[in-house]
């Protein structure tokens, strides 16, 4: 067997989940981090509970 047949095929790059470009500044996220999602969800539910209790 040749060595090249044992190597996995090259990965193709998926499109970014989120991409923000402003001038020369660029932010790219391949996936949403779990901690960010948890903090955002907690803050949103807390604000909704506070708003409804007023």
Secondary structure, DSSP 4 states (H G I P E B T S, - for coil): --GGGGSPPPPPPPPPSEEEEETTEEEEESS--HHHHHHHHHHHHHHHHHHHH-
